[in-house]
């Protein structure tokens, strides 16, 4: 040992076994004092730094059966009984504490308050980690907000928790049981399930601390009652094995965020503004007068009174609720051939929306060089995750293709909506996209021979070109792009039950022609129609439909006497089976990859596409890991309760790049 190090060691006070034993004894005494504080009448005991270590150890005791957690807000309310309406995800530093009630073991009946302020990071993180993982169930009401508080304020790392944090969020359980029902308060659900033991008079007499401690004990009872309901509905495995671990993944995504190149956003805003001025000038030249493109009244007068475009071209346009001729995009589309003005107005509106949503809207959300989208687990009845603030799922992949007549500036490259989203230094973005996921699921669910043959004969090629060949009897290499596109639209119309009028709009033909084309396609692929009919019949019988993993949705209107409502419900039923199953598969992969590679953050979930941020030296290794997890989908499904293997392959395309707008496809691993 160097002399200086030896001198420092000799100068330190005794830290040997005797001193450590004394420290442990003192800390155990602090924990005992904490227990006494609760037993002597304090409803909630505030945690001190001295008892953090023994408390963390005590939380690992195998006799603990349940730990119930919630956030207490500075206004006196909590997640269980909010005093004021809070915006989703509104967490202000220093404005909340974590409260936990323990059931079973030496800590039975103890309710503890953990305030991160004023305690060392090590003490806070040790207790927080023990509260999240250990013996017994961990139950909460709103895992997203609670996990964000712990990740941002308590020093815990999501990478340490993907394999062991299992917060049973009862708001998710309630949503699984009735996914179309608006979210409910804790007390509503408690009352409905009969888990409430107190009376209104007794509740009114309790202090806020006493009420919170009582509510947390009720949360444990509610978990037992809710688990029984989930088991009866066949949803318990989905809740425990998919949705519960997914909550940690989504919270980690929000906490990590996505880096943004703010300079690119400002450049895009300037480019959009220049092109908007160009379009305004071109529109006014085409109209022969100065007018405001944002004024529907002025535009209506120009189109229909002065230029008389509908009358001159023999086109009828839709009317507004007030009986006025519409200036909507649908109306303008009908007038495109009659005059340049409608097309310029459409371009101006699209660019204005692009600028306000994907440029200014993102800029407004930037904090510390990045955006931190909310990934909402219970917002969609289909089970799809939804993004907000900003909604990365709606950011278009293609550049906005706008032109002006006479403008000599082309700024399209500056308005790639995905361009500002970049990887952090030393990292690369890697995306994985399921190829035609819903179409392949339709083949699995319907077992249609034609569709399965097209998938089999085009393992790495173009399924829609192959389907067009099977449908028309023309060799696949002779199918042109127009035939392929027509077939693609027919497939999705058949999948989602589009009516002939809607299909006619998509195919740009008469409704009778659209119906004949659809009938011809369904005659070639009869099991698709049979599958839809089977889903509708089962929904009428049971009142609900289910996905691969048992995710379910009630469709009450399926029995409606009104044709329009019943037809919409029938489409909704078929859509749910396909989209709900796609959500199941994507969530399985999200959880599996997070558990297998906890230190590689998932940045975004774009329905059938996932986006990670990978250390540059690990790109090949991580890409192989993702492909392995996708290859294990049958095993993942079986573990979650679906024993039947998928009848068709689910290939993925993988791309990488430092900027989301410029991702380069990676060749399959066997050719890399």
C-alpha positions as CSV (number, residue, x, y, z in Angstrom):
1,X,0.0,0.0,0.0
2,X,1.4,3.5,-0.8
3,X,2.5,5.5,2.2
4,X,-0.1,8.2,1.7
5,X,-2.9,5.7,1.5
6,X,-1.6,3.8,4.6
7,X,-1.5,7.0,6.6
8,X,-5.1,7.9,5.6
9,X,-6.2,4.4,6.6
10,X,-4.4,4.6,9.9
11,X,-6.0,8.1,10.6
12,X,-9.5,6.8,10.0
13,X,-11.6,5.9,13.1
14,X,-12.3,2.3,13.7
15,X,-14.6,0.9,11.0
16,X,-14.1,-2.7,11.9
17,X,-16.7,-5.4,12.9
18,X,-17.3,-3.8,16.3
19,X,-18.2,-0.4,14.9
20,X,-20.3,-1.9,12.1
21,X,-22.2,-3.9,14.7
22,X,-22.8,-0.8,16.8
23,X,-24.0,1.1,13.7
24,X,-26.4,-1.7,12.7
25,X,-27.7,-1.9,16.3
26,X,-28.4,1.9,16.3
27,X,-30.1,1.7,12.9
28,X,-32.3,-1.2,14.1
29,X,-33.2,1.0,17.0
30,X,-34.2,3.7,14.6
31,X,-36.4,1.3,12.8
32,X,-38.0,0.2,16.1
33,X,-38.7,3.8,16.9
34,X,-40.3,4.2,13.5
35,X,-42.6,1.2,14.3
36,X,-43.4,2.6,17.7
37,X,-44.3,5.9,16.1
38,X,-46.9,4.2,14.0
39,X,-48.2,2.0,16.8
40,X,-48.5,4.9,19.1
41,X,-51.0,6.8,17.0
42,X,-49.1,8.4,14.1
43,X,-51.0,7.1,11.0
44,X,-48.0,7.6,8.7
45,X,-44.4,7.7,9.9
46,X,-41.8,9.7,8.0
47,X,-38.7,7.8,7.1
48,X,-35.3,9.1,8.4
49,X,-31.9,8.4,6.9
50,X,-30.8,6.4,9.9
51,X,-33.5,3.7,9.5
52,X,-33.3,3.5,5.7
53,X,-30.9,0.6,5.6
54,X,-32.7,-1.6,8.2
55,X,-36.0,-0.8,6.6
56,X,-34.7,-1.8,3.1
57,X,-33.6,-5.1,4.7
58,X,-36.9,-5.6,6.5
59,X,-38.8,-5.1,3.2
60,X,-37.1,-8.2,1.8
61,X,-38.5,-10.5,4.6
62,X,-40.4,-13.4,3.0
63,X,-43.3,-13.1,5.4
64,X,-44.4,-9.8,3.7
65,X,-47.5,-10.5,1.6
66,X,-48.1,-7.1,0.1
67,X,-46.7,-3.6,-0.2
68,X,-49.2,-0.9,-1.4
69,X,-47.7,2.3,-2.8
70,X,-49.0,5.7,-3.8
71,X,-47.9,9.3,-4.2
72,X,-49.0,12.0,-1.8
73,X,-49.2,15.4,-3.3
74,X,-48.4,18.7,-1.7
75,X,-52.1,19.8,-1.8
76,X,-53.0,17.1,0.7
77,X,-54.4,14.8,-1.9
78,X,-53.0,11.5,-3.2
79,X,-53.3,9.3,-6.2
80,X,-56.0,7.5,-4.4
81,X,-58.0,10.6,-3.4
82,X,-56.9,13.5,-5.6
83,X,-57.9,16.9,-4.2
84,X,-57.4,18.8,-7.5
85,X,-57.5,17.6,-11.1
86,X,-54.0,17.0,-12.3
87,X,-52.8,16.9,-15.9
88,X,-51.5,13.6,-17.0
89,X,-47.9,13.3,-15.9
90,X,-47.8,16.6,-14.0
91,X,-45.0,15.9,-11.6
92,X,-43.3,18.9,-10.1
93,X,-40.0,18.4,-8.2
94,X,-40.4,18.7,-4.4
95,X,-44.2,18.5,-4.7
96,X,-44.8,14.8,-3.8
97,X,-43.9,12.1,-1.4
98,X,-44.0,8.3,-1.7
99,X,-46.2,6.5,0.8
100,X,-46.2,2.8,1.3
101,X,-48.2,0.5,3.5
102,X,-46.9,-3.0,4.4
103,X,-49.0,-6.1,4.9
104,X,-47.4,-9.1,6.7
105,X,-44.1,-9.7,8.4
106,X,-42.5,-7.6,11.1
107,X,-43.7,-4.4,9.3
108,X,-47.3,-5.5,9.2
109,X,-49.6,-2.5,9.5
110,X,-46.8,0.1,9.1
111,X,-47.3,3.0,6.7
112,X,-44.2,5.0,5.8
113,X,-43.7,8.3,4.0
114,X,-40.5,8.7,1.9
115,X,-39.6,12.3,1.0
116,X,-36.5,12.3,-1.2
117,X,-35.6,15.9,-0.2
118,X,-33.2,16.1,2.8
119,X,-32.0,12.5,2.5
120,X,-28.9,11.1,0.8
121,X,-29.4,9.6,-2.6
122,X,-28.1,6.3,-1.4
123,X,-30.6,6.0,1.4
124,X,-33.5,7.0,-0.8
125,X,-32.6,4.7,-3.6
126,X,-32.0,1.7,-1.2
127,X,-35.5,2.1,0.2
128,X,-37.2,2.9,-3.1
129,X,-35.6,-0.2,-4.7
130,X,-36.8,-2.4,-1.8
131,X,-40.3,-1.0,-2.1
132,X,-40.4,-1.8,-5.8
133,X,-39.0,-5.3,-5.6
134,X,-39.0,-7.9,-2.8
135,X,-41.2,-10.3,-1.1
136,X,-45.0,-10.1,-1.6
137,X,-47.1,-8.3,-4.2
138,X,-46.4,-4.6,-5.0
139,X,-49.7,-2.8,-5.7
140,X,-50.5,0.7,-6.8
141,X,-53.1,3.0,-8.4
142,X,-51.3,4.6,-11.3
143,X,-47.9,3.0,-12.0
144,X,-46.8,5.5,-14.6
145,X,-46.9,8.5,-12.4
146,X,-45.4,6.6,-9.4
147,X,-42.6,5.1,-11.5
148,X,-41.7,8.4,-13.0
149,X,-41.4,9.9,-9.5
150,X,-39.1,7.1,-8.5
151,X,-37.0,7.2,-11.6
152,X,-36.6,11.0,-11.5
153,X,-36.5,11.7,-7.8
154,X,-35.5,8.5,-5.9
155,X,-32.3,7.5,-7.7
156,X,-33.5,4.1,-9.0
157,X,-32.6,2.9,-12.5
158,X,-35.2,1.2,-14.8
159,X,-32.4,-1.0,-16.1
160,X,-32.2,-2.6,-12.6
161,X,-35.9,-3.2,-12.5
162,X,-37.1,-4.6,-15.9
163,X,-36.7,-8.1,-14.6
164,X,-38.0,-7.7,-11.1
165,X,-40.3,-4.7,-10.7
166,X,-43.8,-5.9,-11.0
167,X,-46.1,-3.1,-9.9
168,X,-49.7,-4.3,-10.0
169,X,-51.4,-1.2,-11.3
170,X,-55.1,-1.6,-10.6
171,X,-56.0,1.2,-13.0
172,X,-54.6,-1.1,-15.7
173,X,-56.6,-4.0,-14.3
174,X,-59.8,-2.0,-14.4
175,X,-59.1,-0.9,-18.0
176,X,-58.5,-4.5,-19.1
177,X,-61.9,-5.5,-17.7
178,X,-63.8,-2.6,-19.5
179,X,-61.4,-1.0,-22.0
180,X,-64.1,1.4,-23.4
181,X,-65.1,2.7,-20.0
182,X,-63.7,6.1,-19.0
183,X,-61.0,5.9,-16.3
184,X,-62.4,5.7,-12.8
185,X,-61.4,6.9,-9.4
186,X,-60.1,4.5,-6.7
187,X,-63.1,5.1,-4.5
188,X,-65.5,4.2,-7.4
189,X,-63.9,0.9,-8.0
190,X,-63.5,0.1,-4.3
191,X,-67.2,0.7,-3.8
192,X,-68.3,-1.4,-6.8
193,X,-66.2,-4.4,-5.8
194,X,-67.4,-4.3,-2.2
195,X,-63.9,-3.9,-0.8
196,X,-64.7,-0.8,1.2
197,X,-65.1,-1.5,4.9
198,X,-65.7,1.9,6.4
199,X,-68.7,4.2,6.3
200,X,-69.1,7.7,4.9
201,X,-69.4,9.1,8.5
202,X,-66.4,7.3,9.6
203,X,-64.4,8.4,6.6
204,X,-65.4,12.0,7.2
205,X,-64.0,11.8,10.7
206,X,-60.6,10.6,9.6
207,X,-57.7,13.0,9.2
208,X,-56.1,13.0,5.7
209,X,-53.2,10.9,7.0
210,X,-55.5,8.4,8.6
211,X,-57.6,8.3,5.4
212,X,-54.5,7.7,3.3
213,X,-53.3,4.9,5.5
214,X,-56.7,3.3,5.5
215,X,-56.9,3.7,1.7
216,X,-53.6,1.9,1.2
217,X,-54.8,-1.0,3.3
218,X,-58.0,-1.1,1.2
219,X,-55.8,-1.2,-1.9
220,X,-54.5,-4.6,-0.9
221,X,-58.1,-5.9,-0.5
222,X,-58.9,-4.3,-3.9
223,X,-56.0,-6.2,-5.5
224,X,-57.4,-9.5,-4.3
225,X,-60.9,-8.7,-5.5
226,X,-59.6,-7.4,-8.9
227,X,-57.4,-10.5,-9.4
228,X,-60.4,-12.7,-9.0
229,X,-62.3,-10.7,-11.6
230,X,-59.4,-10.9,-14.0
231,X,-59.0,-14.6,-13.5
232,X,-62.7,-15.2,-14.2
233,X,-62.5,-13.1,-17.4
234,X,-59.4,-15.0,-18.5
235,X,-57.3,-11.8,-18.3
236,X,-55.0,-12.5,-15.3
237,X,-52.1,-13.8,-17.4
238,X,-52.3,-10.8,-19.7
239,X,-52.3,-8.5,-16.7
240,X,-49.5,-10.1,-14.8
241,X,-47.2,-11.2,-17.7
242,X,-47.6,-8.5,-20.3
243,X,-49.3,-5.3,-19.0
244,X,-47.6,-5.2,-15.6
245,X,-44.0,-5.4,-16.8
246,X,-44.9,-3.2,-19.7
247,X,-45.7,-0.3,-17.3
248,X,-42.0,-0.2,-16.3
249,X,-40.9,-0.2,-19.9
250,X,-43.2,2.7,-20.8
251,X,-42.2,4.8,-17.7
252,X,-38.5,4.2,-18.6
253,X,-39.2,5.4,-22.1
254,X,-40.8,8.6,-20.9
255,X,-38.0,9.3,-18.3
256,X,-35.3,8.7,-20.9
257,X,-36.8,10.8,-23.7
258,X,-35.6,11.4,-27.2
259,X,-32.8,13.9,-28.1
260,X,-33.8,16.7,-30.4
261,X,-31.6,18.9,-32.7
262,X,-33.3,22.2,-31.9
263,X,-31.4,24.0,-34.7
264,X,-33.1,21.7,-37.3
265,X,-36.5,22.5,-35.8
266,X,-35.8,26.3,-36.1
267,X,-34.5,25.8,-39.7
268,X,-37.7,23.8,-40.6
269,X,-39.9,26.5,-39.1
270,X,-38.1,29.2,-41.2
271,X,-38.4,27.0,-44.4
272,X,-42.1,26.3,-43.7
273,X,-42.8,30.0,-43.2
274,X,-41.0,30.9,-46.5
275,X,-43.0,28.3,-48.4
276,X,-46.3,29.4,-46.8
277,X,-45.6,33.0,-48.0
278,X,-44.9,31.6,-51.5
279,X,-48.2,29.6,-51.5
280,X,-50.2,32.7,-50.3
281,X,-48.8,34.8,-53.1
282,X,-49.5,32.0,-55.6
283,X,-53.1,31.6,-54.4
284,X,-53.7,35.3,-54.6
285,X,-52.4,35.4,-58.1
286,X,-54.6,32.5,-59.1
287,X,-57.6,34.2,-57.5
288,X,-56.8,37.6,-59.1
289,X,-57.4,39.3,-55.7
290,X,-56.0,39.6,-52.2
291,X,-57.8,37.5,-49.7
292,X,-57.0,35.6,-46.5
293,X,-56.5,31.8,-47.0
294,X,-57.5,31.2,-43.4
295,X,-61.0,32.8,-43.9
296,X,-63.6,30.2,-44.9
297,X,-66.1,33.0,-45.7
298,X,-63.7,34.8,-48.1
299,X,-62.6,31.5,-49.8
300,X,-66.3,30.4,-50.1
301,X,-67.2,33.7,-51.9
302,X,-64.2,33.3,-54.3
303,X,-64.8,29.7,-55.1
304,X,-68.6,29.6,-55.5
305,X,-69.7,33.2,-56.1
306,X,-67.0,34.9,-58.1
307,X,-65.2,32.0,-59.8
308,X,-68.3,29.7,-59.8
309,X,-66.0,26.6,-59.9
310,X,-68.7,24.1,-59.0
311,X,-71.2,25.4,-61.5
312,X,-68.7,25.7,-64.3
313,X,-67.3,22.2,-63.8
314,X,-70.7,20.5,-63.0
315,X,-69.5,19.3,-59.6
316,X,-71.7,19.2,-56.5
317,X,-69.9,20.0,-53.2
318,X,-71.0,19.0,-49.7
319,X,-72.8,21.5,-47.5
320,X,-71.9,22.6,-44.0
321,X,-74.3,22.1,-41.0
322,X,-75.6,25.7,-41.8
323,X,-76.4,24.7,-45.4
324,X,-73.4,26.6,-46.9
325,X,-71.2,25.2,-49.5
326,X,-68.2,23.6,-47.8
327,X,-64.6,24.7,-48.2
328,X,-63.3,21.4,-46.6
329,X,-60.5,19.4,-48.3
330,X,-63.1,17.0,-49.5
331,X,-64.9,19.8,-51.3
332,X,-61.7,21.3,-52.6
333,X,-60.6,17.9,-54.0
334,X,-63.6,17.9,-56.3
335,X,-62.6,21.2,-57.7
336,X,-59.0,20.5,-58.5
337,X,-59.5,20.0,-62.2
338,X,-61.4,23.3,-62.5
339,X,-58.9,25.8,-61.3
340,X,-55.4,26.1,-59.6
341,X,-56.8,27.8,-56.5
342,X,-58.2,24.7,-54.7
343,X,-54.9,22.9,-55.0
344,X,-53.0,25.8,-53.6
345,X,-55.3,26.1,-50.7
346,X,-55.0,22.4,-49.9
347,X,-51.2,22.7,-50.0
348,X,-51.2,25.8,-47.8
349,X,-53.4,24.1,-45.2
350,X,-51.3,20.9,-45.1
351,X,-48.1,22.9,-44.7
352,X,-49.6,25.1,-42.0
353,X,-50.7,22.0,-40.1
354,X,-47.3,20.4,-40.6
355,X,-45.6,23.5,-39.2
356,X,-47.9,23.9,-36.2
357,X,-47.9,20.2,-35.3
358,X,-44.5,18.8,-36.1
359,X,-42.3,21.9,-35.9
360,X,-43.7,24.5,-33.5
361,X,-45.6,21.7,-31.5
362,X,-42.4,19.8,-30.9
363,X,-40.4,22.9,-30.1
364,X,-42.9,23.8,-27.4
365,X,-42.2,20.4,-25.8
366,X,-38.4,20.5,-25.8
367,X,-36.8,20.4,-22.3
368,X,-33.1,20.1,-21.8
369,X,-32.3,19.3,-25.4
370,X,-35.0,16.5,-25.7
371,X,-38.6,15.7,-25.7
372,X,-40.2,13.3,-23.2
373,X,-43.4,11.9,-24.7
374,X,-46.0,10.3,-22.5
375,X,-46.6,6.7,-23.5
376,X,-50.2,6.0,-22.4
377,X,-51.0,2.4,-21.7
378,X,-54.8,2.6,-21.2
379,X,-55.8,5.2,-23.8
380,X,-57.0,2.8,-26.5
381,X,-59.5,0.0,-26.2
382,X,-57.5,-2.1,-28.8
383,X,-54.6,-2.3,-26.4
384,X,-52.4,-0.1,-28.5
385,X,-50.0,2.2,-26.7
386,X,-50.7,5.9,-27.5
387,X,-48.1,8.7,-27.4
388,X,-48.7,12.3,-26.4
389,X,-46.9,15.6,-25.7
390,X,-45.6,15.2,-28.4
391,X,-47.2,12.4,-30.3
392,X,-44.3,10.7,-32.0
393,X,-46.6,8.1,-33.5
394,X,-48.1,10.6,-35.9
395,X,-44.8,12.1,-37.1
396,X,-44.8,11.4,-40.9
397,X,-42.1,9.3,-42.4
398,X,-42.1,10.8,-45.8
399,X,-41.0,14.4,-46.6
400,X,-43.9,16.8,-47.2
401,X,-44.1,17.1,-51.0
402,X,-45.3,20.6,-51.7
403,X,-44.6,22.7,-54.8
404,X,-45.4,26.2,-55.8
405,X,-46.0,27.6,-59.2
406,X,-43.2,30.0,-60.0
407,X,-41.4,29.6,-56.6
408,X,-37.7,29.0,-57.1
409,X,-37.0,27.7,-53.6
410,X,-37.3,24.0,-52.8
411,X,-37.1,23.5,-49.0
412,X,-38.6,20.0,-48.9
413,X,-35.4,18.5,-47.4
414,X,-35.6,21.0,-44.5
415,X,-39.1,19.8,-43.5
416,X,-38.5,16.1,-43.0
417,X,-40.6,15.8,-39.8
418,X,-38.3,13.1,-38.4
419,X,-35.1,14.9,-39.1
420,X,-34.8,16.7,-35.7
421,X,-34.9,13.4,-33.7
422,X,-31.4,12.2,-33.3
423,X,-29.3,9.7,-31.3
424,X,-27.2,10.9,-28.3
425,X,-23.5,11.1,-28.8
426,X,-21.8,7.7,-29.1
427,X,-25.1,6.0,-29.9
428,X,-27.1,4.9,-33.0
429,X,-30.8,4.6,-33.5
430,X,-32.0,1.2,-34.4
431,X,-35.6,0.6,-35.7
432,X,-37.4,-2.7,-36.0
433,X,-40.6,-2.8,-38.0
434,X,-42.9,-5.8,-38.3
435,X,-43.6,-6.4,-42.0
436,X,-47.3,-6.4,-42.9
437,X,-48.1,-7.5,-39.3
438,X,-51.8,-7.1,-39.5
439,X,-52.1,-8.8,-42.9
440,X,-50.1,-11.8,-41.6
441,X,-52.2,-12.0,-38.5
442,X,-55.3,-12.0,-40.7
443,X,-53.8,-15.0,-42.5
444,X,-53.1,-16.8,-39.2
445,X,-56.6,-16.0,-37.8
446,X,-58.5,-16.8,-41.0
447,X,-56.3,-19.6,-42.3
448,X,-57.1,-18.4,-45.8
449,X,-55.2,-20.6,-48.3
450,X,-54.8,-17.9,-50.9
451,X,-53.4,-15.4,-48.4
452,X,-51.1,-18.0,-46.8
453,X,-49.8,-19.1,-50.2
454,X,-49.0,-15.5,-51.1
455,X,-47.0,-15.2,-47.8
456,X,-45.3,-18.5,-48.4
457,X,-44.3,-17.7,-52.0
458,X,-43.0,-14.2,-51.1
459,X,-40.9,-14.9,-48.0
460,X,-38.8,-11.8,-48.6
461,X,-40.6,-10.3,-51.5
462,X,-43.8,-8.3,-52.1
463,X,-46.9,-10.0,-50.7
464,X,-49.3,-7.6,-52.4
465,X,-47.7,-8.3,-55.8
466,X,-48.0,-12.0,-55.1
467,X,-51.6,-11.7,-54.1
468,X,-52.4,-9.7,-57.2
469,X,-50.8,-12.5,-59.3
470,X,-52.9,-15.2,-57.5
471,X,-56.1,-13.1,-57.9
472,X,-55.6,-12.2,-61.5
473,X,-53.8,-15.3,-62.8
474,X,-51.0,-13.1,-64.1
475,X,-47.3,-13.9,-63.2
476,X,-46.0,-11.9,-60.3
477,X,-43.3,-10.3,-62.3
478,X,-45.9,-9.0,-64.8
479,X,-47.9,-7.2,-62.1
480,X,-47.5,-3.5,-62.5
481,X,-47.5,-0.9,-59.6
482,X,-51.2,0.1,-60.3
483,X,-52.4,-3.5,-60.0
484,X,-50.3,-4.0,-56.8
485,X,-51.7,-0.8,-55.2
486,X,-55.3,-1.8,-56.2
487,X,-54.8,-5.2,-54.6
488,X,-53.4,-3.7,-51.5
489,X,-56.4,-1.5,-51.1
490,X,-58.8,-4.3,-51.7
491,X,-57.0,-6.4,-49.0
492,X,-57.3,-3.8,-46.4
493,X,-60.9,-3.1,-47.4
494,X,-61.7,-6.7,-46.9
495,X,-59.8,-6.9,-43.6
496,X,-61.5,-3.9,-42.1
497,X,-64.9,-4.1,-43.7
498,X,-64.9,-0.9,-45.8
499,X,-68.2,-0.4,-47.6
500,X,-68.5,0.0,-51.3
501,X,-68.8,3.8,-51.2
502,X,-65.7,4.1,-49.1
503,X,-63.8,1.6,-51.3
504,X,-65.0,3.5,-54.4
505,X,-63.3,6.7,-53.0
506,X,-60.1,4.8,-52.3
507,X,-60.1,3.1,-55.8
508,X,-61.4,6.2,-57.5
509,X,-64.1,4.3,-59.3
510,X,-67.9,3.9,-59.2
511,X,-69.4,2.1,-56.2
512,X,-70.7,-0.7,-58.4
513,X,-67.2,-1.3,-59.8
514,X,-65.7,-1.3,-56.3
515,X,-68.2,-3.8,-55.1
516,X,-67.5,-6.1,-58.0
517,X,-63.8,-5.9,-57.4
518,X,-64.2,-6.7,-53.7
519,X,-66.6,-9.6,-54.4
520,X,-64.1,-11.0,-56.9
521,X,-61.2,-10.7,-54.4
522,X,-63.2,-12.3,-51.6
523,X,-64.2,-15.2,-54.0
524,X,-60.5,-15.8,-54.5
525,X,-59.8,-15.6,-50.7
526,X,-63.1,-17.0,-49.2
527,X,-61.7,-17.7,-45.7
528,X,-61.3,-13.9,-45.1
529,X,-65.0,-13.3,-45.4
530,X,-65.7,-16.5,-43.4
531,X,-63.4,-15.3,-40.6
532,X,-65.2,-11.9,-40.5
533,X,-68.6,-13.6,-40.3
534,X,-67.3,-15.9,-37.6
535,X,-66.1,-13.0,-35.5
536,X,-69.3,-11.1,-35.9
537,X,-71.4,-14.2,-35.0
538,X,-69.3,-14.9,-31.9
539,X,-69.6,-11.3,-30.8
540,X,-73.4,-11.4,-31.2
541,X,-73.4,-14.6,-29.1
542,X,-71.0,-13.5,-26.3
543,X,-71.3,-9.7,-26.6
544,X,-67.5,-9.3,-26.8
545,X,-64.5,-10.3,-28.9
546,X,-61.0,-11.4,-27.9
547,X,-57.4,-11.1,-29.1
548,X,-54.7,-13.8,-29.2
549,X,-53.9,-13.3,-25.5
550,X,-57.5,-12.9,-24.4
551,X,-57.6,-9.1,-24.5
552,X,-61.3,-8.4,-24.9
553,X,-63.8,-5.7,-25.8
554,X,-67.5,-5.5,-25.4
555,X,-69.4,-4.4,-28.6
556,X,-72.9,-3.6,-27.4
557,X,-74.0,-2.0,-30.7
558,X,-73.6,-5.4,-32.5
559,X,-77.2,-6.1,-31.6
560,X,-78.5,-2.6,-32.6
561,X,-81.6,-2.4,-34.7
562,X,-80.1,0.5,-36.6
563,X,-78.2,-0.6,-39.7
564,X,-75.5,2.0,-39.5
565,X,-74.7,1.4,-35.9
566,X,-74.7,-2.4,-36.3
567,X,-72.5,-2.2,-39.4
568,X,-70.0,0.0,-37.6
569,X,-70.0,-2.4,-34.6
570,X,-69.3,-5.4,-36.9
571,X,-66.3,-3.6,-38.4
572,X,-65.2,-2.7,-34.9
573,X,-65.3,-6.3,-33.8
574,X,-63.2,-7.6,-36.6
575,X,-60.7,-4.7,-36.3
576,X,-60.3,-5.4,-32.6
577,X,-59.3,-9.0,-33.1
578,X,-56.6,-8.1,-35.5
579,X,-55.3,-4.9,-34.0
580,X,-55.6,-6.2,-30.4
581,X,-53.6,-9.2,-31.4
582,X,-51.0,-7.0,-33.0
583,X,-50.8,-5.0,-29.8
584,X,-50.3,-8.2,-27.9
585,X,-47.3,-9.3,-30.0
586,X,-45.6,-5.9,-30.0
587,X,-45.9,-5.6,-26.2
588,X,-44.4,-9.1,-25.8
589,X,-41.4,-8.1,-27.8
590,X,-41.0,-4.8,-25.9
591,X,-40.9,-6.5,-22.6
592,X,-38.7,-9.4,-23.8
593,X,-36.1,-7.0,-25.3
594,X,-36.1,-4.8,-22.2
595,X,-35.5,-7.8,-19.9
596,X,-32.8,-9.2,-22.2
597,X,-31.0,-5.9,-22.8
598,X,-31.9,-3.6,-19.9
599,X,-29.2,-1.0,-20.6
600,X,-30.4,-0.3,-24.2
601,X,-33.2,2.2,-23.9
602,X,-36.3,1.9,-26.0
603,X,-37.2,5.4,-27.3
604,X,-40.5,5.0,-29.1
605,X,-43.3,2.6,-29.9
606,X,-44.9,3.3,-33.3
607,X,-47.5,0.6,-33.3
608,X,-45.7,-2.0,-35.4
609,X,-42.3,-0.3,-35.2
610,X,-39.9,0.0,-32.2
611,X,-37.0,2.5,-32.0
612,X,-34.0,2.0,-29.7
613,X,-30.9,4.0,-28.9
614,X,-27.9,1.6,-29.0
615,X,-24.3,2.2,-28.0
616,X,-22.4,2.3,-31.3
617,X,-20.1,-0.6,-30.3
618,X,-23.1,-2.9,-29.6
619,X,-25.2,-2.4,-32.7
620,X,-24.5,-5.8,-34.2
621,X,-24.9,-7.6,-30.9
622,X,-28.2,-5.8,-30.1
623,X,-29.6,-6.3,-33.6
624,X,-29.1,-10.1,-33.2
625,X,-30.7,-10.0,-29.8
626,X,-33.8,-8.2,-31.2
627,X,-34.1,-10.8,-34.0
628,X,-33.8,-13.6,-31.5
629,X,-36.6,-12.2,-29.3
630,X,-38.9,-11.9,-32.4
631,X,-38.0,-15.4,-33.3
632,X,-39.2,-16.5,-29.8
633,X,-42.7,-15.1,-30.3
634,X,-44.3,-18.5,-30.2
635,X,-42.6,-19.3,-26.9
636,X,-43.5,-15.8,-25.6
637,X,-47.1,-16.3,-26.6
638,X,-47.2,-19.8,-25.0
639,X,-45.8,-18.4,-21.7
640,X,-48.6,-15.7,-21.7
641,X,-51.3,-18.4,-22.3
642,X,-51.7,-18.7,-26.1
643,X,-50.5,-22.2,-26.9
644,X,-51.1,-22.3,-30.7
645,X,-48.0,-21.4,-32.8
646,X,-48.4,-18.8,-35.4
647,X,-49.2,-20.3,-38.8
648,X,-47.2,-17.7,-40.8
649,X,-43.8,-16.1,-40.2
650,X,-43.6,-12.5,-38.8
651,X,-40.4,-11.1,-40.4
652,X,-39.1,-7.7,-39.4
653,X,-37.1,-5.1,-41.2
654,X,-34.3,-3.5,-39.3
655,X,-32.6,-0.1,-40.0
656,X,-30.1,2.1,-38.3
657,X,-28.9,5.7,-38.3
658,X,-28.0,8.6,-36.2
659,X,-31.1,10.6,-37.4
660,X,-34.6,9.2,-37.4
661,X,-35.3,10.6,-40.9
662,X,-32.3,8.9,-42.4
663,X,-32.3,5.3,-41.3
664,X,-30.4,2.8,-43.5
665,X,-31.9,-0.7,-43.9
666,X,-29.6,-3.4,-42.5
667,X,-29.4,-6.7,-44.4
668,X,-30.7,-9.9,-42.8
669,X,-28.3,-11.3,-40.2
670,X,-27.5,-14.3,-42.4
671,X,-26.3,-11.9,-45.2
672,X,-24.7,-9.2,-43.0
